[in-house]
Amino acid sequence: MGDDNPFRKLFSDLGVDGTGKFDADGVELDPETGKPFKMVVLGYERRGGDKVVTTVRDIPEARTEEFLDHIKKAFGTGGTVDDNGLLIVQGDRRAQLTRWFEKQEIKVRGQRD
């Protein structure tokens, strides 16, 4: 969206930047790489004996906190982002996360069940 964007004032009035980059299909591009964000990888780990966590990787760094907040609210669970940008969600949430990401047209790889 260049400076000639007729919606720039509207975006500004709403408190929205309005400068996000999108591909021809309307998929938001990762601000760091300029590539479409279309896939995540799920993992499953046992930590400390009986504690289980689900991991999510390949989310753009600029959006990890946003996704974590949505996941925590949607599933009523705890979670965090580690130093490497890996989302760590408490419990075995692979099936739920798969459905949640796929509703947003984001493909899921890795351990889905």
Secondary structure as UniProt FT lines:
FT   TURN            3..4
FT   TURN            6..7
FT   HELIX           8..14
FT   TURN            24..25
FT   STRAND          28..29
FT   TURN            31..33
FT   STRAND          39..47
FT   TURN            48..50
FT   STRAND          51..57
FT   HELIX           61..63
FT   HELIX           64..75
FT   STRAND          79..81
FT   TURN            83..84
FT   STRAND          87..90
FT   HELIX           94..103
FT   TURN            104..105
FT   STRAND          107..110
//
